[in-house]
């Protein structure tokens, strides 16, 4: 199943930005999830968050995986929002006249 995972900055933002070590640990975990086939695509949002197309058998496993991100654990980012995706029916067969 495919899911949209939205990660947003905590508001108000913490006073101290993430350290280079925290950012690298975050990137390393995302790379690991990509190599595992969980992260399919990822984009940085204009508001400082991220949007991730992920694949998993269930939403809960994604909540757990993305809650383990160092910037989520440190409170810089909010807990991930995981949304199940369904196929768009507009491209399917047309019925009627």
C-alpha positions as CSV (number, residue, x, y, z in Angstrom):
1,X,0.0,0.0,0.0
2,X,1.2,3.5,-0.7
3,X,1.0,6.4,1.9
4,X,1.6,10.1,1.9
5,X,3.7,10.9,5.0
6,X,3.7,14.6,6.0
7,X,6.3,15.8,8.5
8,X,6.0,19.4,9.7
9,X,8.1,21.7,11.8
10,X,7.0,22.1,15.4
11,X,5.4,25.5,16.1
12,X,6.6,27.5,17.7
13,X,10.0,26.4,16.4
14,X,12.6,25.4,19.0
15,X,15.1,28.1,19.7
16,X,18.1,26.0,18.6
17,X,18.2,24.6,15.1
18,X,19.3,21.0,14.6
19,X,23.0,20.3,14.7
20,X,24.9,19.0,11.7
21,X,25.2,15.7,13.5
22,X,21.4,15.5,13.9
23,X,20.8,16.5,10.3
24,X,23.2,13.8,9.1
25,X,21.6,11.2,11.3
26,X,18.2,12.2,9.9
27,X,19.5,11.8,6.3
28,X,21.1,8.5,7.1
29,X,17.8,7.1,8.5
30,X,15.9,8.3,5.4
31,X,18.6,6.7,3.1
32,X,18.1,3.5,5.1
33,X,14.3,3.6,4.6
34,X,14.8,4.3,0.9
35,X,17.1,1.3,0.5
36,X,14.6,-0.9,2.4
37,X,11.9,0.1,-0.2
38,X,9.8,2.1,2.3
39,X,10.6,5.6,1.1
40,X,9.8,5.8,-2.6
41,X,10.1,9.6,-3.1
42,X,10.7,12.5,-0.8
43,X,10.3,16.3,-1.3
44,X,11.2,19.2,1.0
45,X,8.3,21.5,1.5
46,X,8.5,25.3,1.2
47,X,7.4,25.6,4.9
48,X,10.3,23.6,6.1
49,X,8.6,20.2,6.4
50,X,8.8,17.2,4.1
51,X,6.3,15.2,2.0
52,X,7.2,11.5,1.5
53,X,5.6,8.9,-0.7
54,X,6.1,5.7,1.2
55,X,5.1,2.0,0.8
56,X,4.2,-0.4,3.6
57,X,1.6,-3.0,4.6
58,X,0.1,-0.8,7.2
59,X,0.1,2.8,8.4
60,X,1.2,2.0,12.0
61,X,4.6,0.6,10.8
62,X,5.2,3.9,9.0
63,X,4.2,6.0,12.1
64,X,6.8,4.0,14.1
65,X,9.5,4.3,11.4
66,X,9.1,8.0,10.9
67,X,8.6,8.8,14.6
68,X,12.2,7.4,15.0
69,X,13.6,10.2,12.9
70,X,16.1,12.1,15.0
71,X,14.5,15.5,14.4
72,X,11.1,14.1,15.4
73,X,12.6,12.6,18.6
74,X,14.3,15.9,19.4
75,X,11.0,17.8,19.0
76,X,12.2,19.9,16.1
77,X,9.6,18.2,13.8
78,X,6.1,17.1,14.8
79,X,5.0,13.5,14.7
80,X,4.4,12.3,11.2
81,X,1.0,12.4,9.6
82,X,0.4,9.2,7.6
83,X,-2.4,9.2,5.0
84,X,-3.4,6.1,3.0
85,X,-3.6,6.7,-0.7
86,X,-6.1,5.1,-3.1
87,X,-5.9,4.9,-6.9
88,X,-7.4,7.9,-8.8
89,X,-10.6,6.6,-10.4
90,X,-10.7,9.3,-13.1
91,X,-8.3,7.3,-15.3
92,X,-10.3,4.1,-15.1
93,X,-12.9,2.9,-17.7
94,X,-15.6,5.3,-18.5
95,X,-19.2,4.2,-18.0
96,X,-22.3,5.5,-19.6
97,X,-22.8,7.5,-22.8
